[in-house]
Amino acid sequence: MAKALVTGGQGFIGGHLVKALLDRGDEVIVLDLPDAPGRALELHGAAGQVELVEGDVADRDVVDRASAGVDCVFHLAAQTLVGPAAEDPVGTFRSNVEGTWTVLEAAREAEVSAVVVASSDKAYGPGDSLPYREGDELRPAAPYEGSKAAADVISRSYWRSWGLPVGVTRLANVYGGGDLNFSRLIPEVVTAYLAGRQPQIRSDGSPQRDFLHVSDAVAGYLAIESAVIGGAGRGEALNAGTGEPRSVREVIEQIKAATGSDQQPDYLLDRNPDGEIDQQFVDASRLESLTGWKPVMNFEDGISEAVGWYGDRPDLVRGRADHVASGR
């Protein structure tokens, strides 16, 4: 039985990853803030099956305690939102950059067999050449992008400098049931239509993104872990996505069809928001050639899964509607 540490395990992707690790028989430790906004362990019925260490990922004593005796580390803990990153760049850099080197230092001392660090396709920054490929220059233009690019580069340097077996994921936009961050497009639109209200869209609907279902994202994490343990992909950053960009408007139309709604969205802007990249999608052929990974969930089925997940939780949908109605 392997012993795995998942930082940020109370979050959306982290919670799904924890469940997958438990299903394969791992002993799992989760490190997250005591007031972490997600409650993934509860949603997945895993709260009593893991050891939960509460604390800041940039606190070395806390990270050392969580890392003791672990075989592998999945580092997902981060400040993940573009807007808050612009409002609080220092806090974002502390969480995403200092937090990353703190985890890497603890993993180096613990002599783990693999570290998988979550970067993002946002680390590439705005680019004219699409899809993004791993050899492309990282050109971050905003605080969130910069924080992920810095964590990405620092992580890979630990392999070259000290031989730490580390791989980096650059995931496309991840979606699916269990995402409680309603500032993201899909959970906002799904819960709006299920509640019979008009979804509010903070763009003109034109931005295009590569949408990867959370089940495929988790499979990507596990594939990279396996490769790193076997000696492949060490010191590399690997894209994971579908390679098929979809506009915000396309996504909304798919959700409308899945929910049976005829409600039109409220586009709050006549442009893409400041600081947001217009179009992003990735080439994941390197990950496929290295590990055999490829996305399994098609977009239509993925949206149906998400709609079903939220639809099975009417209290959550009502709570979101009440939150919007109150203006909080």
C-alpha positions as CSV (number, residue, x, y, z in Angstrom):
1,M,0.0,0.0,0.0
2,A,1.4,3.4,-1.0
3,K,1.1,6.4,1.2
4,A,0.2,9.6,-0.8
5,L,0.0,13.2,0.2
6,V,-2.4,15.5,-1.6
7,T,-2.1,19.2,-0.9
8,G,-5.3,21.0,-1.7
9,G,-7.3,17.8,-1.3
10,Q,-10.4,19.7,-0.2
11,G,-10.7,21.3,-3.6
12,F,-12.5,20.3,-6.7
13,I,-9.8,18.3,-8.6
14,G,-8.0,17.4,-5.3
15,G,-11.2,15.7,-4.0
16,H,-11.6,13.6,-7.1
17,L,-7.9,12.7,-7.0
18,V,-8.2,11.7,-3.3
19,K,-11.1,9.4,-4.1
20,A,-9.2,7.8,-7.0
21,L,-6.2,7.1,-4.7
22,L,-8.4,5.6,-2.0
23,D,-10.1,3.4,-4.6
24,R,-6.7,2.0,-5.7
25,G,-5.9,1.2,-2.1
26,D,-3.6,4.0,-1.1
27,E,-3.3,5.5,2.4
28,V,-4.0,9.2,1.8
29,I,-3.0,12.4,3.8
30,V,-4.6,15.6,2.8
31,L,-3.1,19.0,3.6
32,D,-5.4,22.0,3.3
33,L,-6.3,25.2,5.0
34,P,-8.7,24.8,8.0
35,D,-11.1,27.2,6.2
36,A,-10.6,25.8,2.7
37,P,-13.6,26.8,0.6
38,G,-14.2,23.4,-0.8
39,R,-15.5,20.4,1.1
40,A,-14.6,17.7,-1.4
41,L,-13.8,15.0,1.3
42,E,-17.3,15.3,2.5
43,L,-18.8,15.3,-1.0
44,H,-16.9,12.1,-1.9
45,G,-17.6,10.4,1.4
46,A,-13.9,10.3,2.2
47,A,-13.7,12.5,5.3
48,G,-13.2,9.5,7.6
49,Q,-10.9,7.7,5.3
50,V,-8.0,10.1,5.1
51,E,-5.7,11.8,7.6
52,L,-6.4,15.5,7.4
53,V,-3.6,17.9,8.2
54,E,-4.9,21.5,8.5
55,G,-2.5,24.3,7.8
56,D,-0.8,26.6,5.3
57,V,1.1,25.0,2.4
58,A,3.8,27.7,2.8
59,D,4.4,26.7,6.5
60,R,7.4,24.4,6.5
61,D,6.6,22.8,9.8
62,V,3.1,21.9,8.7
63,V,4.3,20.5,5.4
64,D,7.0,18.5,7.0
65,R,4.5,16.9,9.3
66,A,2.2,16.0,6.5
67,S,5.1,14.6,4.4
68,A,6.5,12.3,7.0
69,G,6.7,8.8,5.6
70,V,4.9,9.4,2.3
71,D,5.8,7.7,-0.9
72,C,4.4,10.3,-3.4
73,V,3.1,13.8,-3.3
74,F,0.4,15.5,-5.5
75,H,0.8,19.2,-5.0
76,L,-2.5,20.9,-6.0
77,A,-2.9,23.5,-3.2
78,A,-3.0,27.0,-4.7
79,Q,-4.9,30.2,-5.1
80,T,-6.6,29.3,-8.4
81,L,-8.6,32.4,-9.4
82,V,-7.5,35.0,-11.9
83,G,-9.5,37.9,-10.4
84,P,-8.4,37.5,-6.7
85,A,-4.8,37.0,-7.9
86,A,-4.9,40.4,-9.5
87,E,-6.4,41.9,-6.4
88,D,-3.9,40.2,-4.1
89,P,-0.7,39.3,-6.0
90,V,1.5,39.0,-2.9
91,G,-0.9,36.5,-1.3
92,T,-1.1,34.6,-4.5
93,F,2.6,34.5,-4.9
94,R,3.0,33.3,-1.4
95,S,0.5,30.5,-1.8
96,N,1.4,29.4,-5.4
97,V,5.2,30.0,-5.4
98,E,6.4,29.9,-1.8
99,G,4.0,27.1,-1.2
100,T,5.4,25.1,-4.1
101,W,9.1,25.4,-3.0
102,T,8.1,24.5,0.5
103,V,6.4,21.3,-0.7
104,L,9.4,20.5,-2.9
105,E,11.9,21.0,-0.1
106,A,9.9,18.7,2.2
107,A,9.6,16.1,-0.5
108,R,13.3,16.2,-1.2
109,E,14.1,15.6,2.5
110,A,11.4,12.8,2.6
111,E,13.0,11.2,-0.5
112,V,9.7,10.4,-2.1
113,S,9.4,8.4,-5.2
114,A,7.4,10.9,-7.1
115,V,6.1,14.5,-6.9
116,V,3.4,15.7,-9.3
117,V,2.9,19.5,-9.3
118,A,-0.1,21.2,-10.7
119,S,0.8,24.0,-13.1
120,S,-1.8,25.2,-15.6
121,D,-2.2,26.1,-19.3
122,K,-2.4,29.7,-18.0
123,A,1.3,29.5,-17.4
124,Y,1.8,30.0,-21.1
125,G,0.2,33.4,-21.0
126,P,-1.3,35.0,-24.1
127,G,0.0,33.2,-27.2
128,D,-0.4,33.7,-31.0
129,S,0.7,30.1,-31.8
130,L,-2.0,27.5,-30.8
131,P,-2.3,24.9,-29.5
132,Y,0.2,25.4,-26.7
133,R,3.0,22.8,-26.8
134,E,5.4,22.1,-23.9
135,G,8.3,23.6,-25.7
136,D,6.6,27.0,-26.1
137,E,8.0,29.9,-24.1
138,L,6.1,30.7,-20.9
139,R,5.0,34.4,-21.3
140,P,2.8,35.2,-18.3
141,A,1.1,38.6,-18.4
142,A,-0.9,38.6,-15.2
143,P,-0.3,37.7,-11.5
144,Y,-2.0,34.3,-11.6
145,E,-0.3,33.3,-14.9
146,G,3.0,34.5,-13.4
147,S,2.6,32.5,-10.2
148,K,1.9,29.3,-12.1
149,A,4.8,29.8,-14.5
150,A,7.1,30.4,-11.6
151,A,5.9,27.3,-9.7
152,D,6.3,25.3,-13.0
153,V,9.9,26.4,-13.6
154,I,10.9,26.0,-9.9
155,S,9.5,22.5,-9.8
156,R,11.4,21.3,-12.9
157,S,14.6,22.8,-11.5
158,Y,14.4,20.4,-8.6
159,W,14.9,17.5,-10.9
160,R,17.9,19.1,-12.7
161,S,19.5,20.4,-9.5
162,W,18.8,17.6,-7.0
163,G,17.3,14.7,-8.9
164,L,13.9,15.0,-7.2
165,P,11.6,12.9,-9.3
166,V,9.1,15.5,-10.2
167,G,6.6,15.9,-13.1
168,V,4.4,19.0,-13.8
169,T,0.9,19.0,-15.1
170,R,-0.4,21.8,-17.4
171,L,-4.1,21.1,-17.4
172,A,-6.7,22.7,-19.6
173,N,-9.9,24.1,-18.0
174,V,-11.2,21.2,-15.8
175,Y,-15.0,20.8,-15.3
176,G,-17.5,18.2,-13.9
177,G,-19.6,17.4,-10.9
178,G,-18.3,18.6,-7.5
179,D,-17.0,22.0,-8.5
180,L,-18.3,24.4,-5.9
181,N,-16.4,27.4,-7.3
182,F,-19.4,29.2,-8.9
183,S,-17.2,32.0,-10.3
184,R,-16.3,29.3,-12.9
185,L,-18.5,29.1,-16.0
186,I,-19.9,25.6,-15.9
187,P,-21.0,25.3,-12.3
188,E,-22.6,28.8,-12.5
189,V,-24.5,28.1,-15.7
190,V,-25.6,24.6,-14.7
191,T,-26.9,25.6,-11.3
192,A,-28.6,28.7,-12.8
193,Y,-30.5,26.8,-15.4
194,L,-31.4,24.1,-12.8
195,A,-32.8,26.8,-10.6
196,G,-34.7,28.5,-13.4
197,R,-32.7,31.7,-13.2
198,Q,-30.7,33.6,-15.8
199,P,-27.0,32.8,-15.7
200,Q,-24.6,35.8,-15.5
201,I,-21.7,35.6,-17.8
202,R,-18.7,37.9,-17.2
203,S,-17.8,38.2,-20.9
204,D,-19.4,38.5,-24.3
205,G,-19.4,34.8,-24.8
206,S,-16.5,34.8,-27.3
207,P,-13.5,33.5,-25.2
208,Q,-12.5,29.9,-26.2
209,R,-11.1,27.3,-23.8
210,D,-10.1,23.6,-23.8
211,F,-12.5,21.9,-21.4
212,L,-11.2,18.7,-19.8
213,H,-13.5,16.5,-17.6
214,V,-12.3,16.0,-14.1
215,S,-12.1,12.2,-14.5
216,D,-9.6,12.6,-17.4
217,A,-7.7,15.2,-15.3
218,V,-7.3,12.7,-12.5
219,A,-6.3,10.0,-14.9
220,G,-3.6,12.4,-16.2
221,Y,-2.2,13.0,-12.7
222,L,-2.0,9.2,-12.1
223,A,-0.4,8.6,-15.5
224,I,2.3,11.2,-14.8
225,E,2.9,9.8,-11.3
226,S,3.4,6.3,-12.8
227,A,5.7,7.7,-15.5
228,V,7.8,9.6,-13.0
229,I,8.1,6.5,-10.7
230,G,9.2,4.5,-13.7
231,G,11.9,7.1,-14.7
232,A,10.1,8.8,-17.5
233,G,8.9,12.4,-17.7
234,R,11.1,13.5,-14.8
235,G,11.7,17.2,-14.9
236,E,9.1,17.7,-17.6
237,A,5.9,19.7,-17.8
238,L,3.1,17.8,-19.7
239,N,-0.1,19.2,-21.2
240,A,-3.4,17.5,-20.6
241,G,-6.4,18.6,-22.6
242,T,-8.6,17.7,-25.5
243,G,-7.1,20.0,-28.1
244,E,-10.6,21.1,-29.0
245,P,-11.4,24.7,-28.0
246,R,-15.0,25.7,-27.3
247,S,-16.4,29.1,-26.9
248,V,-18.3,30.2,-23.8
249,R,-21.4,30.5,-26.0
250,E,-21.0,26.9,-27.2
251,V,-20.7,25.7,-23.7
252,I,-23.8,27.5,-22.6
253,E,-25.8,26.1,-25.5
254,Q,-24.7,22.5,-24.5
255,I,-25.8,23.1,-20.9
256,K,-29.1,24.6,-22.1
257,A,-29.8,21.5,-24.1
258,A,-28.8,19.2,-21.2
259,T,-31.1,21.0,-18.7
260,G,-33.9,21.6,-21.1
261,S,-33.8,25.4,-20.4
262,D,-34.9,28.1,-22.8
263,Q,-33.5,30.9,-20.6
264,Q,-31.0,33.2,-22.3
265,P,-27.8,34.1,-20.5
266,D,-27.0,37.7,-19.3
267,Y,-23.7,38.7,-20.9
268,L,-22.4,41.3,-18.5
269,L,-19.7,42.7,-20.9
270,D,-19.3,43.3,-24.6
271,R,-15.7,41.9,-24.5
272,N,-13.5,39.5,-22.8
273,P,-12.7,40.6,-19.2
274,D,-9.4,42.5,-18.7
275,G,-6.6,40.1,-17.8
276,E,-8.3,37.1,-19.4
277,I,-6.8,35.3,-22.4
278,D,-9.0,35.2,-25.5
279,Q,-8.2,31.7,-26.7
280,Q,-6.4,28.7,-25.1
281,F,-6.1,25.1,-26.0
282,V,-3.3,22.5,-25.6
283,D,-1.6,19.8,-27.5
284,A,-1.4,16.7,-25.2
285,S,0.4,14.4,-27.7
286,R,3.6,14.3,-25.5
287,L,1.6,12.9,-22.5
288,E,-0.2,10.4,-24.8
289,S,3.1,9.2,-26.3
290,L,4.8,8.9,-22.9
291,T,2.0,7.2,-20.9
292,G,-0.8,6.3,-23.3
293,W,-3.2,8.8,-21.6
294,K,-5.9,10.4,-23.7
295,P,-9.2,12.0,-22.8
296,V,-12.1,9.4,-22.6
297,M,-15.0,11.7,-21.7
298,N,-16.5,13.5,-24.6
299,F,-17.9,17.0,-24.0
300,E,-21.5,16.2,-24.3
301,D,-21.4,13.3,-21.9
302,G,-19.2,15.4,-19.5
303,I,-21.8,18.2,-19.4
304,S,-24.6,15.6,-18.9
305,E,-22.6,14.2,-15.9
306,A,-22.2,17.6,-14.4
307,V,-25.9,18.5,-14.9
308,G,-26.8,15.2,-13.2
309,W,-24.4,15.7,-10.3
310,Y,-25.9,19.2,-9.5
311,G,-29.4,18.0,-10.2
312,D,-29.0,15.3,-7.6
313,R,-28.3,18.0,-5.0
314,P,-31.2,20.4,-5.0
315,D,-30.3,21.9,-1.7
316,L,-27.0,23.1,-3.2
317,V,-28.7,24.5,-6.3
318,R,-31.3,26.3,-4.1
319,G,-28.5,27.6,-1.8
320,R,-26.7,29.0,-4.9
321,A,-29.8,30.7,-6.1
322,D,-30.4,32.3,-2.7
323,H,-26.8,33.5,-2.6
324,V,-27.3,35.2,-6.0
325,A,-30.6,36.7,-5.1
326,S,-29.2,38.2,-1.9
327,G,-26.5,39.9,-3.8
328,R,-23.7,38.5,-1.6
